[in-house]
């Protein structure tokens, strides 16, 4: 009550009093606000207003500070609720990761190194360098290992390999983060030098499709490959096709080789197809979390930390209308740079989706998805401290660069674009 008396002595017309103390229901309106009215002589919800945000920081807790904890806000009128909500959005800091899967298309046509990797990646670097931002590249190492193997007697493959290694060294020197991405089918694939095309294996699309001895060999070789390029072993893994092998021996193995972080989870999403098998529908918090044996079950004492890829719900018709608008406005600038196509071509589903069905929208810079970055950022800012963006250079368009640039222009200067370095 003493705090309310103090506020009543200094409050002016039009002010908003925000209460943060956690109290039993009714205390603020029935006990505290009448004190403010009595001392100030002002009338509640006419001369002054109230806001609410019941969570408190723990005194002495240096990790969960006020700008990091999740906040629940409200107000004494709908308009005041919006004002209070926007106030706390300015306080809460976001950790933003821009992550890229550095890979060719994994389908009937893999595409060229220049169009799928080299050119779009350099163009992306030009955008983020203007903002001093750094990115995380998940390198499809088994492709590069296989490319190196066949490049010894094929000059074109050797040129492709040298271009990629040069670019990866450039990315590392620029301060970007190179981490581990495993598409196991490359381990079983071959190159037809007469047709000049890769013959991909689709039996071993995810790690779970492979013998565990093969899995261990692939990961060790992949880690060593990255070390040979940048002089440092990776500590973060992203599963090909987002299909994490959810077994305790696999998690124990990752930890044993220094992989203590993962970024395979697509929040809210699940898939059970010939090529992808995962169920992350239970993961809905916009924060990193620890896990042990099961990537879908957060545990505080977990041995690995998951950084889930951000998604939000929206109505299908809304996204369809926006996509049509973007394509109409930007024309050819929404055409992807990559000259191949992946398993989505083989796995396409022709069934119609209801226009009013809820769908998941990823925080992505592929194709036209970059339009939603600012919307997602503002929607989750007070609900969590993590926004993890995904992209694939092979799926970039000119609009991808426009949208990412606009996003980086508008986010709070206090939010951090981070890597795992």
C-alpha positions in Angstrom: 0.0 0.0 0.0 2.9 2.3 0.7 4.0 2.1 -2.9 0.5 3.1 -4.1 0.5 6.1 -1.7 3.9 7.2 -3.1 2.5 6.9 -6.7 -0.6 8.8 -5.7 1.5 11.8 -4.6 3.2 12.2 -8.0 0.8 10.9 -10.6 -0.6 13.2 -13.2 -3.6 13.1 -15.6 -3.0 10.6 -18.4 -0.4 8.6 -16.5 -0.3 4.8 -16.5 0.6 3.0 -13.2 2.2 -0.5 -14.0 2.1 -3.1 -11.2 4.6 -5.9 -11.3 4.3 -7.4 -7.9 2.8 -11.0 -7.9 -0.3 -10.8 -5.6 -3.5 -12.8 -5.3 -6.4 -11.9 -7.7 -8.2 -8.7 -7.1 -5.5 -6.9 -5.0 -4.6 -4.4 -7.7 -8.1 -3.2 -8.5 -9.6 -3.6 -5.0 -6.8 -2.5 -2.8 -4.0 -0.6 -4.6 -5.8 1.5 -7.1 -8.3 3.0 -4.6 -5.3 4.2 -2.6 -3.9 6.0 -5.7 -7.3 7.5 -6.3 -7.6 8.7 -2.7 -4.2 10.3 -2.5 -4.1 11.8 -6.0 -7.7 12.9 -6.2 -7.8 11.4 -9.7 -10.3 8.9 -11.1 -9.2 5.5 -12.2 -9.7 4.8 -16.0 -10.7 8.4 -16.5 -7.8 10.5 -15.3 -5.2 7.7 -15.0 -4.9 4.0 -16.0 -3.2 0.8 -14.9 -1.0 -1.8 -16.5 -0.1 -5.3 -15.2 2.9 -7.5 -15.6 2.9 -9.9 -12.7 6.2 -11.7 -13.1 9.2 -10.4 -11.1 12.9 -10.8 -11.5 14.7 -12.8 -8.9 16.9 -10.5 -6.8 20.6 -11.4 -7.4 19.8 -13.6 -10.5 22.3 -12.3 -13.1 21.2 -14.7 -15.8 17.5 -14.2 -15.9 17.4 -10.4 -15.9 14.4 -8.3 -16.7 15.2 -8.0 -20.4 15.4 -11.8 -20.8 12.5 -13.2 -18.9 9.1 -13.8 -20.5 6.4 -11.3 -19.7 2.7 -11.5 -19.5 1.1 -8.0 -19.8 -2.4 -6.5 -19.6 -4.0 -3.1 -19.1 -7.1 -1.6 -17.5 -8.5 -0.9 -21.0 -7.8 -2.5 -24.4 -5.9 0.6 -25.5 -3.8 0.7 -22.4 -3.1 -3.0 -22.8 -1.6 -2.3 -26.2 0.6 0.6 -24.8 1.9 -1.6 -21.9 2.5 -4.5 -24.3 4.6 -2.3 -26.6 6.5 -0.9 -23.7 7.7 -4.3 -22.6 8.5 -5.3 -26.2 11.1 -2.4 -26.1 12.6 -3.8 -22.9 12.8 -7.5 -23.8 16.0 -8.3 -25.8 15.9 -10.9 -28.6 18.7 -13.2 -29.5 18.5 -13.5 -33.3 20.3 -16.2 -35.3 20.5 -16.1 -39.1 21.2 -19.7 -40.1 21.8 -21.0 -43.6 21.9 -24.6 -44.9 24.8 -24.6 -47.3 23.8 -27.4 -49.7 22.8 -28.3 -53.2 19.3 -29.5 -54.0 18.8 -33.1 -52.8 16.5 -34.4 -55.6 16.4 -35.3 -59.3 18.4 -32.3 -60.2 21.1 -31.1 -57.7 21.8 -27.8 -59.4 25.1 -26.1 -60.0 27.6 -24.9 -57.4 27.6 -21.4 -58.9 23.8 -20.8 -58.9 23.0 -22.8 -55.7 25.9 -21.8 -53.4 28.6 -19.4 -54.6 26.6 -16.5 -56.1 23.7 -16.3 -53.6 26.0 -16.6 -50.7 28.2 -13.7 -51.7 25.1 -11.6 -52.4 23.8 -12.4 -49.0 27.1 -11.4 -47.4 26.8 -8.0 -49.0 23.4 -7.4 -47.3 24.5 -8.4 -43.8 27.9 -6.7 -44.0 26.1 -3.3 -44.2 24.7 -4.0 -40.7 27.8 -5.6 -39.2 25.9 -8.8 -38.7 27.2 -12.4 -38.7 25.5 -15.6 -39.8 25.7 -19.3 -39.1 26.3 -21.7 -42.0 25.5 -25.3 -41.6 27.8 -27.0 -44.1 26.7 -30.1 -46.0 30.0 -31.7 -45.3 29.4 -35.2 -46.9 28.7 -33.5 -50.2 32.0 -31.8 -50.0 33.8 -35.0 -49.0 32.2 -36.8 -51.9 33.0 -33.9 -54.3 36.7 -34.0 -53.2 36.8 -37.7 -53.9 35.6 -37.4 -57.5 37.4 -34.1 -58.2 40.8 -35.8 -58.5 40.0 -36.9 -62.1 37.4 -34.4 -63.2 38.5 -30.8 -63.8 35.0 -29.3 -63.5 34.4 -31.0 -60.1 37.8 -29.8 -59.0 36.9 -26.2 -60.0 33.6 -26.5 -58.0 35.4 -27.9 -55.0 38.1 -25.2 -55.0 35.4 -22.5 -55.3 33.5 -23.8 -52.3 36.6 -24.1 -50.2 37.6 -20.6 -51.1 34.2 -19.3 -50.1 34.1 -21.2 -46.8 37.5 -19.7 -45.9 36.2 -16.3 -46.8 33.1 -16.8 -44.6 35.2 -17.8 -41.7 37.6 -14.9 -42.1 34.6 -12.5 -42.2 33.6 -13.8 -38.8 30.7 -16.0 -39.9 30.1 -19.3 -38.1 30.6 -22.7 -39.8 28.8 -25.7 -38.3 27.9 -29.3 -39.1 25.1 -30.3 -41.5 24.7 -34.0 -42.4 22.7 -35.3 -45.4 23.7 -39.0 -45.2 22.6 -39.9 -48.7 25.8 -38.3 -50.0 27.8 -41.1 -48.3 26.1 -43.6 -50.6 25.8 -41.5 -53.8 27.9 -41.6 -56.9 28.8 -39.3 -59.8 28.2 -40.2 -63.4 31.1 -38.4 -65.2 29.6 -39.2 -68.7 26.2 -37.6 -67.9 27.9 -35.1 -65.5 25.3 -35.6 -62.8 25.1 -36.9 -59.3 23.2 -40.2 -58.7 21.8 -39.6 -55.3 20.8 -42.4 -52.9 17.3 -41.9 -51.5 17.2 -45.0 -49.3 19.5 -43.3 -46.7 17.9 -39.8 -46.6 18.0 -39.4 -42.9 20.5 -40.5 -40.3 18.0 -42.9 -38.8 18.1 -44.8 -42.1 21.8 -45.7 -41.7 23.7 -48.3 -39.7 25.0 -46.7 -36.6 28.7 -47.5 -37.4 28.2 -45.6 -40.7 26.7 -42.7 -38.8 29.7 -42.4 -36.4 32.1 -42.5 -39.4 30.2 -39.8 -41.2 30.1 -37.4 -38.2 33.8 -37.9 -37.4 34.8 -37.3 -41.0 32.5 -34.3 -41.2 33.9 -32.7 -38.0 37.5 -33.3 -39.2 36.6 -31.7 -42.6 35.4 -28.5 -41.0 38.5 -28.5 -38.7 40.8 -28.7 -41.7 39.1 -25.6 -43.2 38.8 -23.3 -40.2 41.0 -24.9 -37.5 38.1 -25.4 -35.2 35.7 -28.3 -34.6 32.0 -27.7 -34.9 29.8 -27.7 -31.8 26.4 -27.4 -33.4 24.5 -29.9 -35.6 21.5 -29.6 -37.9 20.0 -32.8 -39.2 19.3 -33.2 -42.9 15.6 -33.0 -43.5 15.2 -31.9 -39.9 15.1 -35.6 -39.0 17.0 -35.9 -35.8 17.9 -39.4 -34.7 16.0 -39.5 -31.4 18.0 -42.2 -29.6 20.1 -41.9 -26.4 23.2 -43.6 -28.0 23.1 -41.0 -30.8 22.9 -38.1 -28.3 25.7 -39.6 -26.2 27.8 -40.0 -29.3 27.3 -36.3 -30.4 28.4 -35.1 -27.0 31.4 -37.4 -27.1 32.7 -35.6 -30.2 32.0 -32.1 -28.9 28.6 -31.5 -30.5 26.6 -30.1 -27.5 24.1 -27.9 -29.5 21.5 -28.7 -32.1 19.3 -26.7 -34.4 17.1 -29.3 -36.1 13.7 -28.7 -34.5 11.1 -26.9 -36.6 8.8 -25.6 -33.9 5.1 -26.9 -34.1 5.8 -29.0 -37.2 5.7 -32.7 -37.9 6.3 -34.8 -41.0 6.0 -38.5 -41.8 7.0 -39.0 -45.5 9.3 -41.2 -47.4 12.1 -38.8 -46.8 11.3 -36.9 -43.6 10.2 -38.3 -40.2 9.9 -36.0 -37.2 7.3 -34.7 -34.8 8.1 -31.3 -33.1 4.5 -30.3 -32.7 4.9 -30.1 -28.9 7.7 -27.5 -29.1 6.1 -24.1 -29.0 8.3 -21.8 -26.7 10.4 -19.2 -28.4 13.5 -20.1 -26.4 16.4 -22.5 -26.4 16.1 -25.5 -24.1 18.2 -28.4 -22.9 17.4 -32.1 -23.6 19.0 -35.5 -23.2 17.5 -38.7 -24.7 14.5 -37.1 -26.4 14.8 -33.9 -28.4 11.1 -33.2 -27.9 11.3 -33.3 -24.1 13.1 -30.3 -22.5 15.0 -31.2 -19.2 16.9 -28.7 -17.2 19.8 -31.1 -16.7 20.1 -32.1 -20.3 23.5 -32.6 -22.0 22.5 -30.8 -25.2 20.9 -27.5 -26.0 18.3 -27.1 -28.7 17.9 -23.9 -30.7 14.6 -24.4 -32.5 13.8 -22.9 -35.9 11.1 -20.2 -35.3 7.6 -20.8 -36.7 4.3 -19.2 -35.9 0.7 -20.1 -36.7 -1.3 -18.2 -39.3 -4.3 -18.7 -41.6 -3.5 -20.2 -45.0 -5.6 -17.7 -46.9 -3.6 -14.8 -45.4 -0.3 -16.2 -46.6 -1.7 -17.0 -50.0 -3.0 -13.4 -50.5 0.4 -11.9 -49.4 2.3 -14.3 -51.7 0.2 -13.2 -54.6 0.8 -9.5 -53.8 4.6 -10.0 -53.5 4.7 -11.9 -56.8 2.7 -9.2 -58.5 4.8 -6.4 -57.1 8.2 -7.9 -57.6 7.7 -10.0 -60.7 10.9 -11.9 -61.7 12.7 -10.8 -58.5 10.8 -13.6 -56.6 12.3 -16.3 -58.9 14.8 -18.6 -57.0 18.5 -18.4 -58.0 19.1 -22.1 -57.7 18.9 -24.2 -60.9 17.8 -27.5 -59.4 15.0 -29.1 -57.4 14.9 -31.3 -54.4 12.9 -34.2 -52.8 9.9 -31.9 -52.5 9.5 -32.5 -56.2 9.3 -36.2 -55.6 7.3 -35.9 -52.4 4.8 -33.2 -53.6 1.3 -33.6 -52.4 -1.4 -32.4 -54.8 -4.2 -32.5 -52.2 -5.9 -29.1 -51.6 -5.4 -27.3 -48.3 -8.3 -25.5 -46.9 -7.8 -21.7 -47.2 -8.9 -21.2 -43.6 -6.8 -23.9 -42.1 -4.0 -22.9 -39.6 -0.6 -23.4 -41.1 3.0 -22.8 -39.8 5.0 -20.0 -41.2 8.8 -20.3 -40.7 11.1 -17.4 -40.0 12.8 -17.8 -43.3 14.4 -15.8 -46.1 13.8 -18.4 -48.8 11.6 -17.4 -51.8 9.0 -14.8 -50.5 9.1 -15.9 -46.9 11.2 -12.9 -45.9 8.1 -10.7 -46.0 7.1 -12.3 -42.6 10.3 -11.6 -40.7 9.2 -8.3 -39.1 5.7 -9.7 -38.3 7.2 -12.8 -36.6 9.7 -10.6 -34.7 7.0 -8.4 -33.3 4.7 -11.2 -32.5 7.1 -13.2 -30.4 9.2 -10.5 -28.9 7.5 -10.5 -25.5 6.9 -14.3 -25.5 10.5 -15.4 -25.7 14.1 -14.5 -26.3 15.0 -16.4 -29.4 14.3 -15.9 -33.1 16.1 -18.3 -35.3 15.9 -17.7 -39.0 16.6 -20.3 -41.6 17.5 -20.0 -45.2 19.0 -21.9 -48.1 21.1 -20.0 -50.7 19.8 -22.3 -53.4 16.2 -21.0 -52.6 17.2 -17.3 -52.5 15.6 -14.7 -54.7 16.3 -11.0 -55.2 13.4 -10.4 -52.9 15.1 -12.5 -50.2 17.9 -9.9 -50.1 15.4 -7.0 -50.1 13.4 -8.5 -47.2 16.4 -9.4 -45.1 17.8 -5.9 -45.5 14.5 -4.4 -44.4 14.3 -6.7 -41.4 17.9 -5.8 -40.3 17.0 -2.1 -40.8 14.0 -2.2 -38.4 14.9 -4.5 -35.5 15.9 -2.9 -32.2 19.5 -1.8 -32.0 19.7 -3.5 -28.6 18.7 -7.0 -30.0 21.7 -9.2 -30.8 22.4 -11.0 -34.1 24.3 -13.9 -32.7 26.3 -16.9 -33.8 27.5 -20.0 -31.8 31.1 -18.8 -31.8 
